Amino acid sequence: MDGTQIAISGVSLTDIQKSYGARVVLAGINMDLAQGELLCLLGPSGCGKTTLLRILAGFETPSAGKIVLNGTDVTRLPPNKRRMGMVFQAYSLFPNMTALQNVRFGPRVRGAGSTASQLAEAERLLGMVGLAAHAQKFPHQLSGGQQQRVALARALAVKPDILLLDEPLSALDAKVRTQLRSEIRRIQKETGITTVFVTHDQEEALSISDRVAVMNEGHVLQIAAPAAIYQEPANAFVARFIGAGGVLQGRTEGKAVRAGSVLLPANAAAILPLGTDVELFLRPEHVTLHVTDSAGAVRAEVTEQTFFGSLTRIKLGLHDVPQGEIWADVPSDRAGHFSPGAPVWASWQPESPRVLAR
């Protein structure tokens, strides 16, 4: 899907390439983003997502390709000419300035408005991020989450056309991260600012974005709404990277996939020619476990349990299926029926598995 257009509120990225010597980091990215949309660039470390964000911001120059902002080619323009605000993983606040002074910094150096209007806007933005009572504190007096809120307010103070967020939550603990991503989404919707958010955390991407662009090895593999990315992965990498699930290899046989000596129900297999080598992807929430044999069920053995509060995720090895491992989610109060080593039977609705040609 490398040629697919993604788009960015008046911004168009055309065939963006980046190489460092012989190492290709970006292999021809084409993007657009709708006004007011939040797009997450999601992928493993080293996939090129941060490089793409830095090229968009102007901190890196592409080896080839063009960036157009509101009809103007900005490919060679410096960052301060692009009307983009950026929030980094490191908070990057000025340690000798208060929170209020940090937020006012951008408008002040640009000479935007009077001193009174700059201060009023900085106070308003600190209120928006929930830090009105901390305006006179210095960064060392604030928690990590509070410092990142100041950094967000400072990025918004320059009134950017595009807000760029480079893994802004990865240095925070889990609870603060969850709270702050909700705040970022609220503020983004409230302001209507077009936003690009880089993360390697799939839960973060799925929960916060309008669309997700999954990247790997310098390519964009799929761009879609979070539900579509999860339910209809375009290829094996996306299926494995997004969410937990079993991956089973076999060949199509009518409305099933034959893996070893076992027929695995899968309506989607019928779309492909008989005998096509495929991978079958099955999410844990689609699998039902039985303590006795059941019609259409596949024999398995419990190999592992992972407790997640109200749910327990159970790992299964499928009998007579080469490298056959799947997972099932069951209510934790029922998990005792499926202890490790116990024989069980697993079933699912035939329409549940995703089947992709290998």
N, C-alpha and C positions, 0 to 999 in steps of 0.2 A: 504493500500500500504506500510505497514511498512517494508516488506522484500525487497522492490525495491532498487536496487543499484543506488546510486547517484554518483560519483567519483571525486577525487580531484587530478589533475596533479601529478600522481605518489603517491597519497595518497589514502588509502582505510580504511574506517571506517566500522568495522564489529560488529554488535550487541551491539552498544554502549548503556549502561544503566547507569543511575545515580539516586540514591535515597539519601534522607536525612532522616534517620530514616524510618518511615512508608510512607513518602511522596515520590512518584515516580515522578521524573522530566523528565527523558528520558526513554522511554519504548522500547528500542531495535531499534537503528537507524543504517541503512546500507547505506553507501555513497561512491560514486566515482565521480570525476569531471574531465572533459577533459582538456588537456593542453591549457592554454590561455583563459579558459572560466570564465565568471563572473556569479556566482551563488548567488542569494539572498535567504536568509532564512527569510521568511515572516510569521508573525503570531501575535496574540494579546499578550499583556504583560502577562508574566508567562507561556508561552507555551513551554519554554525550549530552545529557539533559542540562547540566549546569553550563556547559560550553555554549549550548544553544541560547540559554537565557542571557549569558554574558555578551554574546554577539548581538542579541536583540537590544541589550542595554547600551552597547557601544564600548564595552570594556575589552572586547576581542574583535578582531577584523576577520571576516570570512575569507577563505582561500578563493572562493568563487560564490556567485549568487548575488541577490539584490534584496534590500529591505526598503519598502516604501511605506512612509507614514503620512496619512492624509494626503496622498497624491504626490508627495515629495520623496525623492530618493535620499535616504539618510544613511546609506551603507557606510560612507566614510566620515560621517559627522561624529564629533565627540559626544560623550554621554550627556553633557550639560546642554546640548542643543536638541535633545530628543523628547523632552517633556515626559520623561519616565521616572517613576519613583521606585527605589529598590530597597528591599529589606534582606539582610544577609543572615546566615546562620549565627555568626558572631554578632553581638548587638551593635558594635561599632559606634557607641555613643562617646561624646566628648567628655572625659572624666572630670574636667574642670568647669563644666557647665551644669546648671540645674536641669531638671526635666523640661521646664518651660523654655529655658534658653536653647536646649537641644532642638526642640520642636520649632522654635522661631528661627533657627539658624538659616534654613534654606531661603525663606522669604527675605530675611535681613540681607544676606549677601547678594541677592538679586535686586535689592532695592524695591521690592514689591510692596507698595502701600506705605502708610505712615507707621511710625513706631507703635502707636496706639492700636492700629488695625492689625499689625503683625502679632502683638501680644494677645489681642482679643481672639484672633484666629487660633493661636497656639493654645490658649485656655479652652477654647471650644473643642479642639481636637483631643486634648487631654481628657476632657469630660467624656467625649465619645468613646475613648478606650478605657474609661473607668478610673482615671488617675487624677481627677481634679484636686483631690486632697493631698496629692504628692508633688504638686507643681514645683515646689521650692527644694525638693530633695535632689541630691547628687546621685549619679549612677551607683556608687558603692553603698548607698543607703537603700537601694531597691533590690527586690528579688529578681531572679532571672526572668520570670514571666513578666514582671513589671517593666524591666528594662526593654524587653522585646515589644511591649505595648508602646513604650516611648518611641522606639525605632519605627514602629508602624505609623504612629502619629506624625513623626518627622517626615516620613516618606509621603504622607498625604498632604503635608503642609505646602509642598511645592505645586499642588494642584496638577498632578500628572495626568496625562491621557491614559497611560498604562501603568498599573502597579505590578512590579515584579518581585516575587518572593522566592528566595533561594534557600530551601530547607530551613525555614525560620523557626521551626519548633523542635528540631532534632536534639538540641542541647538541653531541653527541659524534661522534667520527670513526667511520667505518664499522665497523672491527674491534671497537672497544669497544662500539658500539651492538649488534652481533650477539651479543657475549658477554653483555651486560647484559640483553638481552631474554630470553635463555635462562634467566638467573638469576631474573628476575622471574617467568617462567612456573613455574620450579621452586618458588620460594617460595610463589607463589599456590596451587599444587597441594598443597604441604606443609602450608600453614596452612588451606586450604579456604575462604579469604576470597573473597567475591563481589567482582568487580573490573570496573570500567569504564575502558577504556583508549582515549584519544583519539589518533588519528594521521592523517596524510595519506599515510603510506607504505604502499602496498598490500602489499608483501612482509612488512613488519612485522605488519600486521593478519592476513594469511593464515597466518603462521607461529606466532603466539602465542595466537590466540583459539579459543574454543569456537564462538562465532558472531560474525558481522560484520554491522553495520548500516551500509549504504551511504547516505550523505546527500548531498543537493544542494539548494541554494536553500531551506533551511529544511524540507525534506521528507525522510522516510525512504523510500527507494525500494525497498529489499529488505533483509530480515533472514534470514540462513541460515548454515549451517555453511560454513567456508571453501571446501571442495570444491564445494559446491552454488553458491556465489556465482561461482566461477570457471567451472564447467562448465555452469551453467544460469542465466545472467544474466537477470533479469526484464525488462529493457528495454535500449534502445540505450545509455543513459548508463552503466549498470552494465557492460555488455559492453565499452565503450570504456575505462572507467576502470580495470577490473580486468584486468591482464595485457596483453601485446601481442596483436595480432591484426588480421586484415584485415577491413574492413567493405565489403561490395559491395552495391549497390542493384540491384534488378530486380523481376520479377514472377513469381509462382508459375506453374509449368507441370508438373503432375503431381509426380513426385518430383525436381523440379529447379527452379532459379531461372534465368529467362532475363535475362541482363544484356547489353544490346546484341544482338549476333548469336550470343552464346555461351550454351550451356546448362551451368549449374553444378550438378553432382550434389548433392542435398540431400533426403534422405528426409523431413525435417520439413516441407518445403514442401507435401507432400500433405495435411497437416492443414488447411491454409487453402484457401479457395475459389480456383478457377482465376483467374489474372489479378490476385491481390492484390498491391499494392505492398508490398515487404518489404525488409528489410536482412538480409544473410547474414553471419554472424560466423564466422571460421575462425582457430583458434589455430595458431601456427607449428609446434607439435609434431605436428599432424595432417597437415601437408603433406609429400609426398614429391616429390623432384626427379629428373628423368630427363634424360640428355643427348641422347636421341633420342625421337622420337614414341612414345607408348605409349597403349594402348587406354584411353579414358576420360579422358585427360589434357588439360589446357588449355595452349595455347601461351603462353609468357611470355618475359620478358627480364630478366636480372639487372640491377638498378639500383644496388645498394649491398650492402656486406658489413660486419658488425660482429662483431669477435672477442670471444668470451666464454670463453676458455680452451679447454676440451674441446669446446665447441660454437661454431659460427659462425652468426649469424642473417643470413639472406639476404633482402633486399627484392626483390620482383618486381613488374614491371608486366605485367598481363595483356593480351594482344593482343585488340583488338576489344571490349574491355569498358570502358565509360566510367568514368573515374576508378578503374580496376581495379588496386588494389595489395594484395598479400598478403605474408606473410613465411613463411619456412621455416627450421627449425633443422636443421643438418647437422653431423656430426662434423667438427671442424676439419681433420682429416687428409684430408677429402674436399672441402674448400671450394675447392681449386684447380681442381676440375672446373667451377666455376660462377663464373667471373670476370665482373666488370661488363661489360655490353654483349653477353654471350654469350646465344644463344637456348637456352631450356630448356623442359621440359614439366613441369607441376605436376599432381599428382593427390592425391586424398584419399578416404577411405572415405565413402560417401554418408550414413552416420549421424553423421559428425563435425560438420558445420556446425550452428550455432544459427540458426534462422530466425524473425524477429520482424516482425510487421506494422508498417508505417510509419504 
